[in-house]
Amino acid sequence: MRTDRHLPESRPDAPSTLKSSPAKSKHAAGLTRRSLLASAALLIMTNGVSARVVTKVLPWQPNEVYPVPSVVPGGYLFFTPAEAATVDAIVDRLIPTDELGIGAKDAGVTTFIDRQLTGPYGGHDWLYMQGPFSSTPLPSQGLQSPLTPRQQYRLGLAALASYCNATYSGRGFADLSADEQDKLLTGMEKSEVKLPGFESRMLFNAIHTNTMEGYFADPIYGGNRDMVGWKLVGFPGVRYDFRDVMDRPNHAYTLPPVAMQGRPAWEQN
């Protein structure tokens, strides 16, 4: 920002308007001198500096201030191969690939869940996990269980595997037909399916919630590949500048979304 304001010149013969004791006058004069020096320094630093408008290009490197570790696809850190296959099959039924775009499986949601379970979320590191836990919680009370997400997945998927093995002649969830999978998931959602030693609705709710999060979270966390979830709902992402569209109200927003790591050729509109 440039300023053309200058301080008035000081005149030795200028009358003083201060009517105070010598000590107070000396203190006030000292403050005035410091203020003048600071103002003069500011004028020197800002003299000749003009503002510039940066538009249609990124003026900084993504994540240079608060970098977020990017999830690298490939392999699993928490899930066993059998568990990953089951979760893959479940999320594929919750958000299947169709004419609107790729589904949760192809969007990397299983990788998202796997990495979340290995982090603070997986152990509820930032939540109060001491009892008591209500057996009839209100909707506003959230999850009422001593089990962490890691425990819910490990125990729940093992119980689901046992149930499928006993109910479907040795076949696992991933081996069932789409209709069989949908029927089983519907029963789990309604608590009609009785898994051995585990509440089926708890497992369904955990996977359903994490699937929604992974499909619409920033791609840096492993899901929402190619920002497919954002494109589906028209979410602009973390675009830093909306000045190009703010002066056109009631018009459809057609710019491609921008993730925390940018997007291909994102300097273009």
C-alpha positions as CSV (number, residue, x, y, z in Angstrom):
1,M,0.0,0.0,0.0
2,R,1.4,3.4,-0.9
3,T,0.7,6.6,1.1
4,D,1.3,10.2,0.2
5,R,0.7,11.5,3.7
6,H,3.7,13.3,5.2
7,L,4.4,14.4,8.7
8,P,4.4,18.2,9.4
9,E,7.8,19.7,9.8
10,S,8.7,20.6,13.4
11,R,9.4,24.3,14.2
12,P,11.6,25.2,17.2
13,D,9.5,28.3,17.8
14,A,6.2,26.6,17.7
15,P,4.2,27.2,20.9
16,S,3.6,24.2,23.1
17,T,0.0,23.2,23.8
18,L,0.9,21.0,26.8
19,K,0.0,22.3,30.2
20,S,1.6,19.8,32.5
21,S,4.5,19.4,34.9
22,P,8.1,19.2,33.5
23,A,8.2,15.5,34.2
24,K,5.0,14.8,32.3
25,S,6.1,17.1,29.4
26,K,9.4,15.2,29.1
27,H,7.6,11.9,29.1
28,A,5.1,13.1,26.4
29,A,7.9,14.5,24.3
30,G,9.7,11.2,24.5
31,L,6.6,9.4,23.2
32,T,6.2,11.9,20.5
33,R,9.8,11.4,19.3
34,R,9.4,7.7,19.2
35,S,6.1,8.0,17.3
36,L,7.8,10.4,14.8
37,L,10.7,8.0,14.3
38,A,8.4,5.0,13.8
39,S,6.2,7.0,11.3
40,A,9.3,8.2,9.4
41,A,10.6,4.6,9.2
42,L,7.3,3.5,7.9
43,L,7.3,6.2,5.2
44,I,10.8,5.2,4.1
45,M,9.8,1.5,3.8
46,T,6.6,2.1,2.0
47,N,7.7,5.0,-0.3
48,G,7.5,3.8,-3.9
49,V,5.7,0.6,-3.0
50,S,2.5,0.0,-4.9
51,A,-0.1,-2.7,-4.6
52,R,-0.4,-5.3,-7.3
53,V,-3.4,-7.5,-8.1
54,V,-2.7,-11.2,-8.5
55,T,-5.4,-13.1,-10.4
56,K,-5.8,-16.4,-12.2
57,V,-2.4,-17.6,-10.8
58,L,-1.4,-19.0,-7.5
59,P,0.9,-16.5,-5.7
60,W,2.4,-19.1,-3.4
61,Q,3.2,-22.8,-3.2
62,P,0.5,-25.1,-2.0
63,N,0.8,-26.0,1.7
64,E,4.0,-24.0,2.3
65,V,2.8,-22.6,5.6
66,Y,1.0,-25.6,7.2
67,P,1.9,-28.6,5.2
68,V,-0.4,-31.6,5.3
69,P,1.3,-35.0,4.7
70,S,-0.1,-36.4,1.5
71,V,-1.4,-40.0,1.6
72,V,0.5,-42.2,-0.8
73,P,-1.9,-44.8,-2.4
74,G,-0.8,-48.4,-2.5
75,G,-0.9,-51.0,0.2
76,Y,-2.6,-50.8,3.6
77,L,-1.2,-49.9,7.0
78,F,-4.1,-51.2,9.2
79,F,-6.3,-53.6,7.1
80,T,-5.3,-57.1,6.4
81,P,-5.9,-58.2,2.7
82,A,-9.1,-59.9,3.7
83,E,-10.3,-56.9,5.7
84,A,-9.5,-54.5,2.8
85,A,-11.4,-56.7,0.3
86,T,-14.5,-56.6,2.6
87,V,-14.3,-52.9,3.1
88,D,-13.7,-52.4,-0.7
89,A,-16.9,-54.4,-1.4
90,I,-19.0,-52.5,1.3
91,V,-18.0,-49.0,0.1
92,D,-18.6,-50.1,-3.5
93,R,-22.2,-50.9,-2.6
94,L,-22.7,-47.7,-0.5
95,I,-21.5,-45.5,-3.4
96,P,-21.3,-47.5,-6.6
97,T,-19.8,-46.4,-9.8
98,D,-22.5,-45.2,-12.2
99,E,-23.2,-42.7,-14.9
100,L,-22.5,-39.8,-12.5
101,G,-18.9,-40.9,-11.9
102,I,-16.7,-43.4,-10.1
103,G,-17.8,-44.9,-6.8
104,A,-16.2,-45.0,-3.4
105,K,-14.0,-48.0,-4.1
106,D,-12.5,-46.5,-7.3
107,A,-12.2,-43.1,-5.5
108,G,-9.8,-44.5,-2.9
109,V,-12.1,-44.5,0.1
110,T,-10.7,-47.7,1.5
111,T,-7.3,-46.2,1.5
112,F,-8.7,-43.1,3.2
113,I,-10.3,-45.2,6.0
114,D,-7.1,-47.3,6.4
115,R,-5.0,-44.2,6.9
116,Q,-7.5,-42.6,9.3
117,L,-7.5,-45.8,11.4
118,T,-3.7,-45.6,11.7
119,G,-3.8,-42.0,12.9
120,P,-5.3,-40.2,16.0
121,Y,-8.8,-40.8,14.8
122,G,-8.3,-44.6,14.9
123,G,-7.6,-44.5,18.7
124,H,-9.9,-41.6,19.5
125,D,-6.8,-39.9,20.8
126,W,-8.5,-36.6,21.1
127,L,-11.8,-37.7,22.6
128,Y,-12.8,-38.4,26.2
129,M,-13.0,-42.2,26.3
130,Q,-13.9,-42.9,30.0
131,G,-17.3,-44.1,31.1
132,P,-20.1,-44.2,31.8
133,F,-21.5,-45.0,28.4
134,S,-25.3,-44.7,27.8
135,S,-27.1,-47.8,26.6
136,T,-29.9,-45.6,25.2
137,P,-28.0,-42.5,24.0
138,L,-29.7,-39.4,22.5
139,P,-28.8,-38.6,18.9
140,S,-26.8,-35.6,20.1
141,Q,-24.6,-37.7,22.3
142,G,-22.8,-39.5,19.5
143,L,-21.1,-42.8,19.8
144,Q,-21.5,-44.4,23.3
145,S,-19.0,-47.2,23.3
146,P,-15.6,-47.9,24.9
147,L,-14.4,-49.3,21.5
148,T,-12.1,-47.1,19.4
149,P,-12.6,-47.0,15.7
150,R,-9.7,-49.5,15.3
151,Q,-11.4,-51.9,17.6
152,Q,-14.8,-51.5,15.9
153,Y,-13.3,-52.3,12.5
154,R,-11.1,-55.2,13.7
155,L,-13.8,-56.9,15.8
156,G,-16.7,-56.0,13.5
157,L,-15.1,-57.2,10.3
158,A,-14.1,-60.5,12.1
159,A,-17.7,-60.9,13.2
160,L,-19.0,-60.2,9.7
161,A,-16.6,-62.7,8.2
162,S,-17.8,-65.4,10.7
163,Y,-21.4,-64.6,9.9
164,C,-20.9,-64.8,6.1
165,N,-19.0,-68.0,6.4
166,A,-21.8,-69.6,8.4
167,T,-24.7,-68.1,6.5
168,Y,-23.4,-68.2,2.9
169,S,-21.7,-71.6,2.8
170,G,-18.1,-70.4,3.4
171,R,-18.3,-67.3,1.1
172,G,-17.1,-64.0,2.4
173,F,-18.8,-60.6,2.0
174,A,-16.8,-59.8,-1.1
175,D,-17.8,-63.1,-2.7
176,L,-21.6,-62.4,-2.4
177,S,-23.7,-61.1,-5.3
178,A,-24.7,-57.4,-5.3
179,D,-28.2,-58.3,-4.2
180,E,-27.0,-60.4,-1.4
181,Q,-24.6,-57.7,-0.2
182,D,-27.3,-55.0,-0.3
183,K,-29.7,-57.2,1.6
184,L,-27.1,-57.9,4.3
185,L,-26.1,-54.3,4.6
186,T,-29.7,-53.2,4.9
187,G,-30.1,-55.8,7.7
188,M,-27.0,-54.5,9.5
189,E,-28.3,-50.9,9.2
190,K,-31.5,-51.9,10.9
191,S,-29.8,-54.1,13.5
192,E,-31.7,-57.1,12.1
193,V,-28.5,-59.0,11.3
194,K,-27.1,-60.6,14.4
195,L,-23.3,-60.8,14.1
196,P,-21.5,-63.1,16.6
197,G,-20.4,-61.0,19.5
198,F,-20.7,-57.6,17.8
199,E,-23.5,-55.1,17.1
200,S,-24.0,-55.1,13.3
201,R,-25.4,-51.6,13.3
202,M,-22.2,-50.2,14.9
203,L,-20.1,-51.7,12.1
204,F,-22.5,-50.4,9.4
205,N,-22.5,-46.9,10.9
206,A,-18.7,-46.8,11.2
207,I,-18.2,-47.8,7.6
208,H,-21.0,-45.6,6.3
209,T,-19.8,-42.5,8.1
210,N,-16.2,-43.0,7.0
211,T,-17.3,-43.7,3.4
212,M,-19.1,-40.3,3.3
213,E,-16.0,-38.6,4.8
214,G,-13.6,-40.3,2.4
215,Y,-15.6,-39.6,-0.7
216,F,-15.9,-35.9,0.0
217,A,-12.7,-35.1,2.0
218,D,-9.8,-33.4,0.3
219,P,-7.9,-35.8,-1.9
220,I,-4.8,-35.2,0.1
221,Y,-6.2,-37.7,2.7
222,G,-6.4,-40.6,0.2
223,G,-10.0,-40.5,-1.0
224,N,-12.0,-38.3,-3.4
225,R,-9.7,-39.2,-6.3
226,D,-9.6,-36.6,-9.0
227,M,-12.1,-34.6,-6.7
228,V,-14.9,-36.7,-8.0
229,G,-17.0,-36.1,-4.9
230,W,-16.6,-32.4,-5.2
231,K,-17.4,-32.4,-8.9
232,L,-20.6,-34.4,-8.2
233,V,-22.0,-31.8,-5.8
234,G,-20.4,-28.7,-7.4
235,F,-18.1,-27.9,-4.4
236,P,-15.3,-25.4,-5.4
237,G,-12.8,-26.9,-2.9
238,V,-10.2,-24.6,-1.4
239,R,-10.0,-22.1,-4.3
240,Y,-8.2,-19.0,-2.9
241,D,-9.8,-16.3,-5.0
242,F,-13.5,-15.9,-6.0
243,R,-13.3,-12.3,-7.3
244,D,-13.8,-13.5,-10.8
245,V,-17.3,-14.8,-10.0
246,M,-18.5,-12.5,-7.1
247,D,-19.7,-9.8,-9.6
248,R,-21.9,-12.3,-11.4
249,P,-24.6,-13.3,-8.9
250,N,-27.2,-15.9,-9.9
251,H,-24.9,-17.5,-12.4
252,A,-23.8,-21.1,-12.3
253,Y,-20.4,-21.7,-10.8
254,T,-18.5,-23.6,-13.6
255,L,-14.9,-23.3,-12.5
256,P,-13.2,-26.7,-11.7
257,P,-12.5,-27.4,-8.0
258,V,-9.1,-26.9,-6.4
259,A,-7.7,-29.2,-3.7
260,M,-5.1,-28.5,-1.1
261,Q,-2.4,-29.6,-3.5
262,G,-4.0,-27.6,-6.4
263,R,-5.2,-29.2,-9.6
264,P,-3.7,-29.9,-13.0
265,A,-3.3,-26.7,-15.0
266,W,-5.1,-24.9,-12.1
267,E,-3.7,-21.5,-13.1
268,Q,-6.4,-21.6,-15.8
269,N,-10.0,-20.8,-15.1
